[in-house]
Amino acid sequence: MPTLLLSPGSTAVAAALGDQCRSEGWTVTSGLDTAAGTVLDAVAYDPGLFDGTPRLDAVTDLLAQAARWRLRPRADGGAAVVVIGGREQLGSSEYPGAAAVAGGLASAVRSLALRLAPDNTTVNLIAAAAPADQSVPGLLPDPVTAQDVASTARFLRRGQPALKSVCVR
């Protein structure tokens, strides 16, 4: 049975993704300590940007956790890492804290992708607009929901060819 680590695990996106993966027969764990020693098929890291409650230590936390992950080895097909970032990664006058976190995550994701690629691990970033920031006209007729972001993460965790970035909205 494949295993997904949701970290930190307390966001709307993490809850939706966990439900979707459990319904497909995945073992879902949240918290690195509970996954200690477990070979992980996928990791979803969501520091709360979509919920509007970003962790200011998200970049250092992501990198510290990544150093401890035990990912499925290349010989067994590799693993997938999905990071839920934010559209603010290029800067935001309204949300400077979120912009700083999102920008740092985008850079960290690129670095992790370079480091983990030889092990056949894909690393992807989903840069979705938070519901509070969806007043800017977008390409989609309806606001993006946590379910939408979770569905994108679920698709990416299946080991599909890596995309450098998926922008929702």
Backbone as a printed PyTorch tensor [residue, N CA C, xyz], in Angstrom:
tensor([[[  0.8480,  -1.1710,   0.0000],
         [  0.0000,   0.0000,   0.0000],
         [  0.8970,   1.2390,   0.0000]],

        [[  0.7060,   2.1700,  -0.9420],
         [  1.5400,   3.3690,  -0.9790],
         [  1.2930,   4.2780,   0.2220]],

        [[  2.3140,   5.0340,   0.5810],
         [  2.2450,   5.9060,   1.7550],
         [  2.4870,   7.3560,   1.3720]],

        [[  1.6340,   8.2290,   1.8850],
         [  1.7290,   9.6730,   1.6890],
         [  1.9520,  10.3360,   3.0330]],

        [[  2.9360,  11.2240,   3.1030],
         [  3.1570,  12.0450,   4.2930],
         [  2.5770,  13.4190,   4.0320]],

        [[  1.6380,  13.8450,   4.8610],
         [  1.0880,  15.1970,   4.8050],
         [  1.7740,  16.0150,   5.8790]],

        [[  2.3670,  17.0960,   5.4990],
         [  3.0640,  17.9020,   6.4890],
         [  2.8090,  19.3730,   6.2150]],

        [[  2.5750,  20.1870,   7.1610],
         [  2.2900,  19.8690,   8.5500],
         [  0.9980,  19.0880,   8.7680]],

        [[  0.0390,  19.1230,   7.8630],
         [ -1.1270,  18.2540,   7.9720],
         [ -2.3670,  18.8920,   8.5610]],

        [[ -2.3450,  20.1740,   8.8660],
         [ -3.4820,  20.7940,   9.5570],
         [ -4.1780,  21.8610,   8.7010]],

        [[ -4.0740,  21.7810,   7.3890],
         [ -4.6900,  22.7780,   6.5180],
         [ -5.8680,  22.1690,   5.7740]],

        [[ -6.6840,  23.0170,   5.1560],
         [ -7.8290,  22.5380,   4.3800],
         [ -7.3670,  21.7040,   3.1860]],

        [[ -6.2860,  22.1170,   2.5440],
         [ -5.7610,  21.3510,   1.4070],
         [ -5.2680,  19.9880,   1.8760]],

        [[ -4.5300,  19.9480,   2.9820],
         [ -4.0290,  18.6810,   3.5080],
         [ -5.1810,  17.7470,   3.8650]],

        [[ -6.2300,  18.2740,   4.4710],
         [ -7.3900,  17.4480,   4.8280],
         [ -8.0470,  16.8770,   3.5720]],

        [[ -8.2340,  17.7140,   2.5550],
         [ -8.8640,  17.2560,   1.3070],
         [ -7.9840,  16.2270,   0.6050]],

        [[ -6.6840,  16.4760,   0.5380],
         [ -5.7700,  15.5410,  -0.1120],
         [ -5.7230,  14.2150,   0.6460]],

        [[ -5.6780,  14.2900,   1.9590],
         [ -5.6860,  13.0640,   2.7600],
         [ -6.9250,  12.2290,   2.4980]],

        [[ -8.0910,  12.8700,   2.4540],
         [ -9.3390,  12.1550,   2.1710],
         [ -9.3090,  11.5120,   0.7890]],

        [[ -8.8420,  12.2650,  -0.2100],
         [ -8.7870,  11.7420,  -1.5810],
         [ -7.8550,  10.5370,  -1.6690]],

        [[ -6.6920,  10.6230,  -1.0380],
         [ -5.7150,   9.5300,  -1.1150],
         [ -6.1850,   8.3030,  -0.3300]],

        [[ -6.7820,   8.5180,   0.8360],
         [ -7.3110,   7.3830,   1.6060],
         [ -8.3660,   6.6290,   0.8040]],

        [[ -9.2040,   7.3810,   0.0780],
         [-10.2610,   6.7290,  -0.7020],
         [ -9.6770,   5.8880,  -1.8410]],

        [[ -8.4200,   6.1360,  -2.2010],
         [ -7.7480,   5.3500,  -3.2420],
         [ -6.8570,   4.2610,  -2.6500]],

        [[ -6.9340,   4.0580,  -1.3330],
         [ -6.1960,   2.9800,  -0.7000],
         [ -4.8090,   3.3360,  -0.1940]],

        [[ -4.4670,   4.6160,  -0.1780],
         [ -3.1660,   5.0380,   0.3240],
         [ -3.1850,   5.0800,   1.8440]],

        [[ -2.0540,   4.7790,   2.4490],
         [ -1.8500,   5.0440,   3.8630],
         [ -1.4210,   6.5000,   3.9640]],

        [[ -2.1180,   7.2620,   4.7930],
         [ -1.8250,   8.6880,   4.9270],
         [ -1.4050,   8.9590,   6.3600]],

        [[ -0.2730,   9.5980,   6.5070],
         [  0.2190,   9.9600,   7.8300],
         [  0.5300,  11.4480,   7.8410]],

        [[  0.3790,  12.0560,   8.9790],
         [  0.7800,  13.4560,   9.1010],
         [  1.7590,  13.5470,  10.2530]],

        [[  2.7880,  14.2830,  10.0260],
         [  3.8230,  14.4070,  11.0430],
         [  4.9670,  13.4750,  10.7510]],

        [[  6.1290,  14.0450,  10.6480],
         [  7.3200,  13.2860,  10.2870],
         [  7.6560,  12.2250,  11.3140]],

        [[  7.3850,  12.4900,  12.5710],
         [  7.7290,  11.5200,  13.6130],
         [  6.9210,  10.2340,  13.4740]],

        [[  5.6390,  10.3480,  13.0650],
         [  4.8240,   9.1480,  12.9070],
         [  5.2470,   8.3480,  11.6820]],

        [[  5.9550,   8.9860,  10.7450],
         [  6.4050,   8.2990,   9.5380],
         [  7.8440,   7.8100,   9.6530]],

        [[  8.4510,   7.9680,  10.8110],
         [  9.8640,   7.5950,  10.9890],
         [ 10.0920,   6.1570,  10.5550]],

        [[ 11.0600,   5.9680,   9.6780],
         [ 11.4020,   4.6380,   9.2000],
         [ 10.5440,   4.1460,   8.0510]],

        [[  9.4570,   4.8180,   7.7490],
         [  8.5580,   4.4140,   6.6680],
         [  9.0930,   4.9190,   5.3420]],

        [[  9.0910,   4.0530,   4.3460],
         [  9.4530,   4.4850,   2.9980],
         [  8.2440,   5.2210,   2.4270]],

        [[  8.4710,   6.4520,   2.0020],
         [  7.3850,   7.3050,   1.5250],
         [  7.3070,   7.2870,   0.0010]],

        [[  6.1010,   7.1020,  -0.5110],
         [  5.8620,   7.1730,  -1.9480],
         [  5.6190,   8.6100,  -2.3780]],

        [[  5.0810,   9.4060,  -1.4660],
         [  4.7890,  10.8070,  -1.7770],
         [  4.7940,  11.6290,  -0.5030]],

        [[  5.1320,  12.9050,  -0.6810],
         [  5.0850,  13.8770,   0.4070],
         [  4.3430,  15.0940,  -0.1200]],

        [[  3.4050,  15.6030,   0.6560],
         [  2.7310,  16.8630,   0.3400],
         [  3.0290,  17.8230,   1.4800]],

        [[  3.6720,  18.9250,   1.1520],
         [  4.0430,  19.9130,   2.1650],
         [  3.1960,  21.1610,   1.9390]],

        [[  2.3930,  21.5100,   2.9270],
         [  1.4960,  22.6600,   2.8150],
         [  1.6600,  23.5590,   4.0320]],

        [[  2.3880,  24.6740,   3.8770],
         [  2.6360,  25.5590,   5.0170],
         [  1.5300,  26.5880,   5.2660]],

        [[  0.3630,  26.4380,   4.6530],
         [ -0.7670,  27.2970,   4.9870],
         [ -0.9680,  28.5270,   4.1300]],

        [[ -0.2500,  28.6830,   3.0350],
         [ -0.4320,  29.8680,   2.1850],
         [ -1.8460,  29.9390,   1.6060]],

        [[ -2.3870,  28.8120,   1.1760],
         [ -3.7230,  28.8050,   0.5980],
         [ -4.7760,  29.1500,   1.6480]],

        [[ -4.5510,  28.7210,   2.8840],
         [ -5.4870,  29.0210,   3.9710],
         [ -5.3490,  30.4440,   4.4990]],

        [[ -4.2970,  31.1440,   4.0620],
         [ -4.0660,  32.5000,   4.5520],
         [ -3.3660,  32.5530,   5.8900]],

        [[ -2.7640,  31.4330,   6.2890],
         [ -2.0430,  31.3730,   7.5670],
         [ -0.6490,  30.8050,   7.3410]],

        [[  0.1970,  31.5060,   6.5650],
         [  1.5050,  30.9440,   6.2310],
         [  2.4290,  30.8460,   7.4270]],

        [[  3.1700,  29.7520,   7.4710],
         [  4.2280,  29.5790,   8.4670],
         [  5.4220,  30.3840,   7.9900]],

        [[  5.8930,  31.3060,   8.7900],
         [  7.0260,  32.1190,   8.3870],
         [  8.3290,  31.3250,   8.3350]],

        [[  8.3570,  30.1660,   8.9890],
         [  9.5470,  29.3140,   8.9680],
         [  9.4140,  28.1810,   7.9480]],

        [[  8.5170,  28.3330,   6.9810],
         [  8.1940,  27.2450,   6.0520],
         [  9.3990,  26.7440,   5.2700]],

        [[ 10.2520,  27.6400,   4.8090],
         [ 11.3880,  27.2100,   3.9850],
         [ 12.3670,  26.3830,   4.8150]],

        [[ 12.7410,  26.8680,   5.9830],
         [ 13.6770,  26.1080,   6.8110],
         [ 13.0500,  24.8020,   7.2930]],

        [[ 11.7480,  24.8350,   7.5790],
         [ 11.0520,  23.6140,   8.0020],
         [ 11.0260,  22.5880,   6.8680]],

        [[ 10.6860,  23.0300,   5.6490],
         [ 10.6630,  22.1230,   4.4970],
         [ 12.0230,  21.4690,   4.2880]],

        [[ 13.0820,  22.2730,   4.2830],
         [ 14.4180,  21.7340,   4.0380],
         [ 14.8780,  20.8010,   5.1580]],

        [[ 14.5320,  21.1330,   6.3940],
         [ 14.8900,  20.2560,   7.5190],
         [ 14.1470,  18.9260,   7.4210]],

        [[ 12.8560,  18.9830,   7.0560],
         [ 12.0980,  17.7450,   6.9040],
         [ 12.6240,  16.9190,   5.7360]],

        [[ 12.9210,  17.5820,   4.6190],
         [ 13.4000,  16.8650,   3.4350],
         [ 14.6650,  16.0720,   3.7410]],

        [[ 15.4930,  16.5990,   4.6090],
         [ 16.7190,  15.8960,   4.9780],
         [ 16.4230,  14.5970,   5.7340]],

        [[ 15.2200,  14.4930,   6.2960],
         [ 14.8550,  13.3170,   7.0910],
         [ 13.9220,  12.3490,   6.3610]],

        [[ 13.4020,  12.7490,   5.1960],
         [ 12.4810,  11.8650,   4.4730],
         [ 13.2030,  10.6120,   4.0080]],

        [[ 12.5090,   9.5120,   4.0610],
         [ 13.0010,   8.2490,   3.4970],
         [ 12.0980,   7.9570,   2.2950]],

        [[ 12.5220,   8.4200,   1.1280],
         [ 11.7040,   8.3370,  -0.0810],
         [ 11.9460,   7.0240,  -0.8240]],

        [[ 10.9110,   6.5940,  -1.5470],
         [ 11.0170,   5.3670,  -2.3400],
         [ 12.2100,   5.4870,  -3.2840]],

        [[ 13.0870,   4.4880,  -3.2920],
         [ 14.3030,   4.5850,  -4.1140],
         [ 14.0220,   4.4780,  -5.6130]],

        [[ 14.9700,   4.9490,  -6.3790],
         [ 14.8900,   4.9510,  -7.8400],
         [ 14.5680,   3.5660,  -8.3940]],

        [[ 15.2050,   2.5410,  -7.8680],
         [ 15.0060,   1.1860,  -8.3610],
         [ 13.5600,   0.7220,  -8.2110]],

        [[ 12.8410,   1.3110,  -7.2650],
         [ 11.4380,   0.9660,  -7.0330],
         [ 10.4780,   1.9830,  -7.6270]],

        [[ 10.9730,   2.8320,  -8.5250],
         [ 10.1000,   3.7940,  -9.1990],
         [ 10.1830,   5.2120,  -8.7020]],

        [[ 10.8790,   5.4500,  -7.6080],
         [ 11.0170,   6.8130,  -7.0990],
         [  9.7860,   7.2910,  -6.3550]],

        [[  9.7980,   8.5580,  -6.0080],
         [  8.7300,   9.1510,  -5.2000],
         [  8.3120,  10.4870,  -5.7960]],

        [[  7.3320,  11.1200,  -5.1660],
         [  6.8590,  12.4290,  -5.6020],
         [  6.7370,  13.3530,  -4.3930]],

        [[  7.1500,  14.5940,  -4.5760],
         [  7.0150,  15.6230,  -3.5490],
         [  6.2080,  16.7510,  -4.1700]],

        [[  5.1710,  17.1910,  -3.4680],
         [  4.3400,  18.3030,  -3.9220],
         [  4.3140,  19.3470,  -2.8110]],

        [[  4.6720,  20.5720,  -3.1590],
         [  4.6690,  21.6750,  -2.2050],
         [  3.5610,  22.6440,  -2.6060]],

        [[  2.7300,  23.0070,  -1.6420],
         [  1.6490,  23.9570,  -1.8970],
         [  2.1870,  25.3440,  -1.5820]],

        [[  2.5020,  26.0840,  -2.6200],
         [  3.0470,  27.4250,  -2.4650],
         [  1.9530,  28.4690,  -2.6140]],

        [[  2.2980,  29.5860,  -3.2130],
         [  1.3230,  30.6500,  -3.3860],
         [  1.6310,  31.5120,  -4.5890]],

        [[  0.6060,  32.0910,  -5.1270],
         [  0.7540,  32.9550,  -6.2920],
         [  1.5650,  34.2030,  -5.9740]],

        [[  1.6890,  34.5300,  -4.7040],
         [  2.4090,  35.7350,  -4.2810],
         [  3.9170,  35.6080,  -4.4320]],

        [[  4.4170,  34.4910,  -4.9690],
         [  5.8610,  34.2380,  -5.0080],
         [  6.6590,  35.3080,  -5.7350]],

        [[  6.0130,  36.0960,  -6.5850],
         [  6.7200,  37.1680,  -7.2860],
         [  6.5940,  38.5140,  -6.5870]],

        [[  5.9150,  38.5230,  -5.4450],
         [  5.7620,  39.7510,  -4.6740],
         [  4.3090,  40.1410,  -4.5290]],

        [[  3.9790,  40.8200,  -3.4400],
         [  2.6120,  41.2580,  -3.1810],
         [  2.6490,  42.4310,  -2.2120]],

        [[  2.0330,  43.5380,  -2.6090],
         [  1.9870,  44.6890,  -1.7060],
         [  0.9990,  44.4600,  -0.5630]],

        [[ -0.0120,  43.6250,  -0.7910],
         [ -1.0180,  43.3620,   0.2410],
         [ -0.5900,  42.2840,   1.2320]],

        [[  0.2220,  41.3460,   0.7690],
         [  0.5960,  40.2040,   1.5970],
         [  2.1170,  39.9830,   1.5590]],

        [[  2.8940,  40.9200,   2.1030],
         [  4.3510,  40.7820,   1.9900],
         [  4.9010,  39.5480,   2.7100]],

        [[  4.3210,  39.1700,   3.8240],
         [  4.7870,  37.9760,   4.5320],
         [  4.5510,  36.7250,   3.7040]],

        [[  3.3550,  36.6180,   3.1280],
         [  3.0440,  35.4690,   2.2740],
         [  3.9380,  35.4620,   1.0430]],

        [[  4.2230,  36.6440,   0.4990],
         [  5.0970,  36.7340,  -0.6780],
         [  6.5030,  36.2330,  -0.3470]],

        [[  7.0020,  36.5900,   0.8140],
         [  8.3370,  36.1500,   1.2170],
         [  8.3810,  34.6290,   1.3830]],

        [[  7.3500,  34.0690,   2.0110],
         [  7.2920,  32.6200,   2.1950],
         [  7.1580,  31.9300,   0.8380]],

        [[  6.2460,  32.4250,  -0.0080],
         [  6.0130,  31.7970,  -1.3150],
         [  7.2570,  31.8630,  -2.2000]],

        [[  7.9400,  32.9880,  -2.1890],
         [  9.1600,  33.1230,  -2.9850],
         [ 10.2610,  32.1920,  -2.5040]],

        [[ 10.4060,  32.1010,  -1.2020],
         [ 11.3980,  31.1900,  -0.6420],
         [ 11.0750,  29.7360,  -0.9480]],

        [[  9.7880,  29.3790,  -0.8760],
         [  9.3850,  28.0120,  -1.1970],
         [  9.6630,  27.6840,  -2.6590]],

        [[  9.3850,  28.6330,  -3.5650],
         [  9.6330,  28.3940,  -4.9900],
         [ 11.1080,  28.0730,  -5.2250]],

        [[ 11.9810,  28.8160,  -4.5830],
         [ 13.4160,  28.5700,  -4.7180],
         [ 13.8080,  27.2360,  -4.0790]],

        [[ 13.2570,  26.9400,  -2.9210],
         [ 13.5650,  25.6770,  -2.2380],
         [ 13.0870,  24.4800,  -3.0590]],

        [[ 11.9280,  24.6200,  -3.7080],
         [ 11.4060,  23.5310,  -4.5390],
         [ 12.3410,  23.2610,  -5.7110]],

        [[ 12.8230,  24.3120,  -6.3460],
         [ 13.7750,  24.1270,  -7.4520],
         [ 15.0330,  23.4060,  -6.9670]],

        [[ 15.5280,  23.8080,  -5.8070],
         [ 16.7290,  23.1850,  -5.2560],
         [ 16.4890,  21.7180,  -4.8960]],

        [[ 15.3400,  21.4300,  -4.2860],
         [ 15.0170,  20.0390,  -3.9520],
         [ 14.8750,  19.2030,  -5.2210]],

        [[ 14.2620,  19.7760,  -6.2570],
         [ 14.1000,  19.0480,  -7.5190],
         [ 15.4560,  18.6590,  -8.0870]],

        [[ 16.3900,  19.5830,  -8.0520],
         [ 17.7360,  19.2940,  -8.5580],
         [ 18.4270,  18.2150,  -7.7140]],

        [[ 18.2380,  18.2890,  -6.4150],
         [ 18.8900,  17.3360,  -5.5180],
         [ 18.2750,  15.9410,  -5.6000]],

        [[ 16.9370,  15.8650,  -5.7690],
         [ 16.2420,  14.5760,  -5.7080],
         [ 16.0280,  13.9200,  -7.0710]],

        [[ 16.2330,  14.6480,  -8.1600],
         [ 16.0090,  14.0980,  -9.5070],
         [ 16.8200,  12.8270,  -9.7720]],

        [[ 18.0870,  12.7420,  -9.3700],
         [ 18.8410,  11.5110,  -9.6420],
         [ 18.2180,  10.2670,  -9.0020]],

        [[ 17.3970,  10.4580,  -7.9730],
         [ 16.7250,   9.3360,  -7.3130],
         [ 15.3450,   9.0640,  -7.8960]],

        [[ 15.0420,   9.6960,  -9.0410],
         [ 13.7540,   9.5460,  -9.7150],
         [ 12.5940,  10.0690,  -8.8580]],

        [[ 12.8570,  11.1120,  -8.1070],
         [ 11.8200,  11.7700,  -7.3180],
         [ 11.4350,  13.0570,  -8.0170]],

        [[ 10.1450,  13.2000,  -8.2910],
         [  9.6590,  14.4400,  -8.8770],
         [  9.3120,  15.4080,  -7.7590]],

        [[  9.5840,  16.6770,  -7.9800],
         [  9.2800,  17.7150,  -7.0000],
         [  8.5240,  18.8080,  -7.7340]],

        [[  7.3100,  19.0930,  -7.2800],
         [  6.4490,  20.0560,  -7.9440],
         [  5.9340,  21.1100,  -6.9750]],

        [[  5.6590,  22.2670,  -7.5250],
         [  5.1070,  23.3860,  -6.7560],
         [  3.7460,  23.7490,  -7.3310]],

        [[  2.7490,  23.8380,  -6.4670],
         [  1.4390,  24.3400,  -6.8570],
         [  1.3330,  25.7450,  -6.3020]],

        [[  1.1860,  26.7150,  -7.1880],
         [  1.1130,  28.1220,  -6.7750],
         [ -0.3080,  28.6160,  -6.9960]],

        [[ -1.1450,  28.3740,  -6.0250],
         [ -2.5590,  28.7410,  -6.1230],
         [ -2.8280,  30.0550,  -5.4040]],

        [[ -3.8080,  30.7720,  -5.8910],
         [ -4.2370,  31.9970,  -5.2160],
         [ -5.0930,  31.6230,  -4.0170]],

        [[ -4.7950,  32.2150,  -2.8870],
         [ -5.5970,  31.9760,  -1.6890],
         [ -7.0050,  32.5210,  -1.9110]],

        [[ -8.0270,  31.8910,  -1.3090],
         [ -9.3990,  32.3770,  -1.4920],
         [ -9.5680,  33.8630,  -1.1590]],

        [[ -8.8330,  34.3590,  -0.1780],
         [ -8.9420,  35.7670,   0.1980],
         [ -8.3660,  36.6910,  -0.8760]],

        [[ -7.5560,  36.1500,  -1.7690],
         [ -6.8730,  36.9470,  -2.7850],
         [ -7.3860,  36.6490,  -4.1940]],

        [[ -8.6210,  36.2000,  -4.3210],
         [ -9.1380,  35.8300,  -5.6300],
         [-10.0210,  36.9090,  -6.2480]],

        [[ -9.7900,  38.1500,  -5.8350],
         [-10.5560,  39.2510,  -6.4100],
         [-10.0090,  39.6680,  -7.7720]],

        [[ -8.7680,  39.2910,  -8.0560],
         [ -8.1660,  39.6070,  -9.3520],
         [ -8.7850,  38.6880, -10.3990]],

        [[ -9.2870,  39.2390, -11.5020],
         [ -9.8830,  38.3740, -12.5210],
         [ -8.8680,  37.3320, -12.9940]],

        [[ -9.3250,  36.1090, -13.1000],
         [ -8.4300,  35.0310, -13.4970],
         [ -8.9170,  34.3190, -14.7330]],

        [[ -8.2970,  33.2190, -15.0100],
         [ -8.6370,  32.4360, -16.1820],
         [ -9.7900,  31.4850, -15.9260]],

        [[-10.0990,  31.2340, -14.6710],
         [-11.1380,  30.2820, -14.3240],
         [-12.4290,  30.9900, -13.9490]],

        [[-13.5690,  30.3880, -14.2920],
         [-14.8430,  31.0490, -14.0010],
         [-15.2230,  31.0500, -12.5230]],

        [[-14.6850,  30.0910, -11.7520],
         [-15.0360,  29.9730, -10.3410],
         [-13.7840,  30.0540,  -9.4780]],

        [[-13.9300,  30.4970,  -8.2400],
         [-12.7710,  30.5480,  -7.3390],
         [-12.1790,  29.1560,  -7.1120]],

        [[-10.8860,  29.1080,  -6.9220],
         [-10.1870,  27.8570,  -6.6430],
         [-10.4740,  27.4540,  -5.2020]],

        [[-10.7420,  26.1740,  -4.9980],
         [-11.0420,  25.6600,  -3.6620],
         [ -9.9060,  24.7700,  -3.1720]],

        [[ -9.9450,  24.4510,  -1.8910],
         [ -8.9670,  23.5200,  -1.3240],
         [ -9.0620,  22.1650,  -2.0240]],

        [[-10.2710,  21.7480,  -2.3930],
         [-10.4630,  20.4850,  -3.1300],
         [ -9.7480,  20.5270,  -4.4750]],

        [[ -9.8210,  21.6750,  -5.1620],
         [ -9.1400,  21.8290,  -6.4560],
         [ -7.6300,  21.6620,  -6.3010]],

        [[ -7.0720,  22.3300,  -5.3010],
         [ -5.6230,  22.2520,  -5.0680],
         [ -5.2410,  20.8250,  -4.6890]],

        [[ -6.0630,  20.1840,  -3.8400],
         [ -5.7910,  18.8020,  -3.4400],
         [ -5.8380,  17.8610,  -4.6430]],

        [[ -6.7850,  18.0620,  -5.5450],
         [ -6.8800,  17.2170,  -6.7410],
         [ -5.6540,  17.3720,  -7.6260]],

        [[ -5.1340,  18.5880,  -7.7280],
         [ -3.9050,  18.8110,  -8.4970],
         [ -2.7390,  18.0980,  -7.8350]],

        [[ -2.6500,  18.1990,  -6.5200],
         [ -1.5790,  17.5210,  -5.7860],
         [ -1.7100,  16.0040,  -5.9360]],

        [[ -2.9330,  15.5050,  -5.9110],
         [ -3.1580,  14.0600,  -6.0680],
         [ -2.6710,  13.6010,  -7.4360]],

        [[ -2.9520,  14.3760,  -8.4690],
         [ -2.4830,  14.0420,  -9.8120],
         [ -0.9560,  14.0090,  -9.8500]],

        [[ -0.3210,  15.0070,  -9.2660],
         [  1.1370,  15.0900,  -9.2990],
         [  1.8040,  14.0030,  -8.4720]],

        [[  1.1390,  13.5100,  -7.4440],
         [  1.7580,  12.4790,  -6.6010],
         [  1.7440,  11.1180,  -7.2800]],

        [[  1.0690,  10.9830,  -8.3840],
         [  1.0000,   9.6980,  -9.0760],
         [  2.2410,   9.4000,  -9.9070]],

        [[  3.2410,  10.2530,  -9.8380],
         [  4.4560,   9.9970, -10.5830],
         [  4.3680,  10.4100, -12.0410]],

        [[  3.4790,  11.3510, -12.3290],
         [  3.3860,  11.8750, -13.6830],
         [  4.6680,  12.6210, -14.0140]],

        [[  4.9510,  12.8270, -15.2820],
         [  6.1440,  13.6060, -15.6320],
         [  6.1470,  14.9370, -14.8970]],

        [[  7.3030,  15.3120, -14.4110],
         [  7.4160,  16.5030, -13.5760],
         [  7.1070,  17.7690, -14.3530]],

        [[  6.4310,  18.6570, -13.6890],
         [  6.1980,  20.0070, -14.1980],
         [  6.9670,  20.9260, -13.2800]],

        [[  7.5820,  21.9350, -13.8130],
         [  8.3510,  22.8320, -12.9460],
         [  7.4390,  23.6060, -12.0250]],

        [[  6.2560,  23.9510, -12.4910],
         [  5.3340,  24.7170, -11.6730],
         [  3.9460,  24.6040, -12.2640]],

        [[  2.9810,  24.4670, -11.4110],
         [  1.5920,  24.4570, -11.8600],
         [  0.9310,  25.6600, -11.2300]],

        [[  0.4330,  26.5570, -12.0350],
         [ -0.2310,  27.7620, -11.5220],
         [ -1.7290,  27.5720, -11.6520]],

        [[ -2.4140,  27.5700, -10.5360],
         [ -3.8610,  27.4510, -10.5240],
         [ -4.4090,  28.8500, -10.3080]],

        [[ -5.2440,  29.2980, -11.2250],
         [ -5.9560,  30.5930, -11.2050],
         [ -5.3550,  31.5460, -12.1650]]])
